[in-house]
Amino acid sequence: MHAVVFWGTLVCLGYMLAVFGSSALVLIVSSLDNAIRSRETLAENFDVLVSSRFTPPVSVIIPAYNEEGMVMLTIRSVLAFDYAEFEVIVVDDGSTDGTFEVLQRELDLEPFGYYERRIVECAPVVGVYRSRRYEHVKVIQKQNGGTKADASNCGLNYARFRYVLLLDGDTLYEPDALLNSMRLAASDPQRVIGLTGHISVASHPETTIGARAQDREAIDATLLSNFQHLEYLRSFLNTRLGWSRLGFMMCVSGAFSLWRRDVVEEVGGWSTEFSCEDIELTFRVHEYMRRNGRPYRILSIPEMVARTEAPGRIRALVSQRARWQRVTLETLWSYRRMIGNPRYGFAGLVAIPLMVLSEGLGLVFELLGLGTLALGIALGVFSWQTYVVFLVSMAFGLAVLTSAAVLMEDISTRAYRLRHIARLIALGPLELVAYRPILMWARFRGTVAFLRSEKGWDKFDRNERSLPFQPDVAGLSSAGDASRAA
Amino acid sequence: MNPWLSSYTVALGALVLVWVGVSAYVILTRALFDLKGLSFHTARRVLDRRLARGASVPEALAGLPRRTLAGIAADASTPRPIAEAAARRLLERRRGRIVNQARSHRSDTDKWRRLAALRILSLAGSSIAKPELARALRDSDPDVVGGAVSILGSRSDLESAAMLVDALREGRYARSRIAAHLDAFPRPLTDLLRPLLEDPDPANRQWAATLLGRYPDPETELELATLIVDDDPQVRASTLKSLARTKSRLAGPAAVAALADPVWFVRVHAARALGRLGQVDRASDLVTLLADEQWWVRTAAKESLQELGTDVAPAVLPALRSDDRFVRDGVAEVLQNIGFVDELIRRLEHAPHDELALRVLRSIFQNGGAAVAGAAVKRSAAAGASRAATLLDGLGQ
């Protein structure tokens, strides 16, 4: 028994060192990428890019389901995009609240007949509307399809431009998000087929988006939101930038996913078979492009493109993260043939095995590690001091990664003030005990849901606001000007 | 002491030290950044005060530190004459170093210094700028080439434009990005671009045809027109686009001929050209495209018909009796989008027994598909046209 506990603990320790080591290696590449992108931005002439007729136009698709409180804020932030040409396609996915009424009132909609391209299947369309106020805005009202993928596919059928940008109906976007992304796509249009950016969280994103950097609070005052902020930072800056530079960006985030339309059409649109559509489509595109031997790049940029609402309650957070865990496992299981298969290049040989290790088996090893260590102490294999030293080491190991993420964020945006940086850094070592247990519980629930083959999408309740709906709350219509002035 | 514990403690200590080090670095770099920003803004205020007091630009820049001068030169919000003067002063102070940096780079960090040096040389109007920019355009690093393209695009002399045209011809950087700079160039580039129309590479002919669309000039248009029969469909499409843009008299016949082009996107551009030219007498040609097998061509035809305005109604109405469903749907959509359907509804609201209006609406609704009819019913109801809405409801069914 003693030997089993001893070796069990060592295996778990080895696992954690492997994950930490790989994270540190990816972090080095991410830092490099961040530095390169920051310098590139300085050498770019954005004035020419934003006004040129050769800057590719983009179809922006915004699926919305029961988003009466947020959808207009999202749309206003999109309308403030500082970009040459784009159309906005809002898909009301059979909302049962007042989403459509809000859209009708705020956009001054009128119904019109339109014969779309039917490229991919989706639930039946009930009505097509155009805005009298903004000529490049259309609203498609459809029956509920049960998934964001269905609404996205509907939007794809109405999209006219070479690039499609899929957004969330409850997220607010930075005015320069599209320009920063398309800068890379336009520089290498043959190979850059997918792109995402850095997404941040806020309990009330409408108060922080679009405003000049020095006029806004870059982080919330609540601990739960701060920990989520740190987690997003690590995910987007420490990990995805490195993946992007190494050629295996495995998740183009659904809250901001830019794709070349022809590629999405070739692979058959977003899949409605999965709980969440973004990671699965990214896997499918990798698989498709590799299988057909076509050169391609899927990128992540360090610039912050959006702020999304962070769950303000632990229950809501657990529900959201459990769904993320479930969809990650669904995708990994569905694409298990790519694991270790040289045909799929780095994606199959490195990225997916790493994801299996960190996302798929992470929970198992974390639980096993904690269990064997506790058992080891009970049996006298280890002292309790060992346990404490081990935990504190893990906490500071995580904190090092967090500080590095804060550094990268600060270099790329300069949005923080010194006190924000100090607060985030100080929270780093506390994350293991104050936040990780919540995530572990969420991952456990997500894993159980995956094993039970559960599907479905449970939206978390919106954070409380003093007023239910304030369309002009952050002066979003002039956000583009403010951003350029900054 | 447990040896395991001691080794763990060492590891823990090391980790804590790493964390403290990284965190201190984060805070220090940010504090330094803020400090630099503060000193830069102070210097800018000094400069503004001196200029307000009537000092000449060189006098106002006198005594400012090198980093501030570099910041002023690089800052996009700096007025061009001040940025140029700051660059000249910098060059006076550190000529050897800047020239060396502009010449080549050894590492990734050097690469960005090289671009900064090239920008200073260019702003200062140095004679070395052009040869060094030409060298940068030939560099194997795409970032350096992209930076050089951007700097050349910010200049206004024809020699810089010629360098950009060479870069375009040789495909040294994304052609669309080079073209964007040439398209924004403040001086006419006809003489530089025309030779590209005969280039063996179709990509060059395409971009030359596209860029020449800025210059309405009969001689250029004649040369462009020869590309209407080019072997490459992209070239044909770009030529149509440019001829329509300059409203050339050759555009109409060229577009009509291209309506039957075997390649769908050429037909798209032919349809758009006719719309842009505003030739209502060509509406019937566009109606034939409503039966095209490609959705994109049908949509371009619809949009062009809409662009022609309400005058196309008499030309498109007979097509409601077409055998082709796409044509009927397309015509109904066009009539809806030019406001013809709503105009008929308004007439019916005032005169419910207007037989002509009823007959035409019935034809649109019965032949033109459910989407247009359904939307019209909703629109009329929303507009409070109750009598018309009742009538339309019956028609729609």
Chai-1 contact restraints between the chains, C-beta under 6 A:
chainA,res_idxA,chainB,res_idxB,connection_type,confidence,min_distance_angstrom,max_distance_angstrom,comment,restraint_id
A,R39,B,W112,contact,1.0,0.0,6.0,A-B,restraint_1
A,A43,B,L115,contact,1.0,0.0,6.0,A-B,restraint_2
A,A43,B,G147,contact,1.0,0.0,6.0,A-B,restraint_3
A,N45,B,S150,contact,1.0,0.0,6.0,A-B,restraint_4
A,V48,B,A180,contact,1.0,0.0,6.0,A-B,restraint_5
A,V48,B,H181,contact,1.0,0.0,6.0,A-B,restraint_6
A,V48,B,A184,contact,1.0,0.0,6.0,A-B,restraint_7
A,S52,B,A180,contact,1.0,0.0,6.0,A-B,restraint_8
A,F54,B,S176,contact,1.0,0.0,6.0,A-B,restraint_9
A,F54,B,A179,contact,1.0,0.0,6.0,A-B,restraint_10
A,F54,B,A180,contact,1.0,0.0,6.0,A-B,restraint_11
A,E110,B,R379,contact,1.0,0.0,6.0,A-B,restraint_12
A,P111,B,A375,contact,1.0,0.0,6.0,A-B,restraint_13
A,P111,B,K378,contact,1.0,0.0,6.0,A-B,restraint_14
A,P111,B,R379,contact,1.0,0.0,6.0,A-B,restraint_15
A,F112,B,A375,contact,1.0,0.0,6.0,A-B,restraint_16
A,G113,B,E333,contact,1.0,0.0,6.0,A-B,restraint_17
A,G113,B,Q336,contact,1.0,0.0,6.0,A-B,restraint_18
A,G113,B,A371,contact,1.0,0.0,6.0,A-B,restraint_19
A,G113,B,V372,contact,1.0,0.0,6.0,A-B,restraint_20
A,G113,B,A375,contact,1.0,0.0,6.0,A-B,restraint_21
A,Y115,B,D329,contact,1.0,0.0,6.0,A-B,restraint_22
A,R117,B,W295,contact,1.0,0.0,6.0,A-B,restraint_23
A,S187,B,A174,contact,1.0,0.0,6.0,A-B,restraint_24
A,S187,B,R177,contact,1.0,0.0,6.0,A-B,restraint_25
A,S383,B,N2,contact,1.0,0.0,6.0,A-B,restraint_26
A,Q385,B,L5,contact,1.0,0.0,6.0,A-B,restraint_27
A,T386,B,L5,contact,1.0,0.0,6.0,A-B,restraint_28
A,V389,B,Y8,contact,1.0,0.0,6.0,A-B,restraint_29
A,V389,B,T9,contact,1.0,0.0,6.0,A-B,restraint_30
A,V389,B,L12,contact,1.0,0.0,6.0,A-B,restraint_31
A,V392,B,L12,contact,1.0,0.0,6.0,A-B,restraint_32
A,S393,B,A11,contact,1.0,0.0,6.0,A-B,restraint_33
A,S393,B,L12,contact,1.0,0.0,6.0,A-B,restraint_34
A,S393,B,L15,contact,1.0,0.0,6.0,A-B,restraint_35
A,F396,B,L15,contact,1.0,0.0,6.0,A-B,restraint_36
A,F396,B,V16,contact,1.0,0.0,6.0,A-B,restraint_37
A,F396,B,W19,contact,1.0,0.0,6.0,A-B,restraint_38
A,G397,B,L15,contact,1.0,0.0,6.0,A-B,restraint_39
A,A399,B,W19,contact,1.0,0.0,6.0,A-B,restraint_40
A,V400,B,V18,contact,1.0,0.0,6.0,A-B,restraint_41
A,V400,B,W19,contact,1.0,0.0,6.0,A-B,restraint_42
A,V400,B,V22,contact,1.0,0.0,6.0,A-B,restraint_43
A,S403,B,V22,contact,1.0,0.0,6.0,A-B,restraint_44
A,S403,B,S23,contact,1.0,0.0,6.0,A-B,restraint_45
A,S403,B,V26,contact,1.0,0.0,6.0,A-B,restraint_46
A,V406,B,V26,contact,1.0,0.0,6.0,A-B,restraint_47
A,L407,B,V26,contact,1.0,0.0,6.0,A-B,restraint_48
A,D410,B,R30,contact,1.0,0.0,6.0,A-B,restraint_49
A,L418,B,R30,contact,1.0,0.0,6.0,A-B,restraint_50
A,I421,B,I27,contact,1.0,0.0,6.0,A-B,restraint_51
A,I421,B,R30,contact,1.0,0.0,6.0,A-B,restraint_52
A,I425,B,S23,contact,1.0,0.0,6.0,A-B,restraint_53
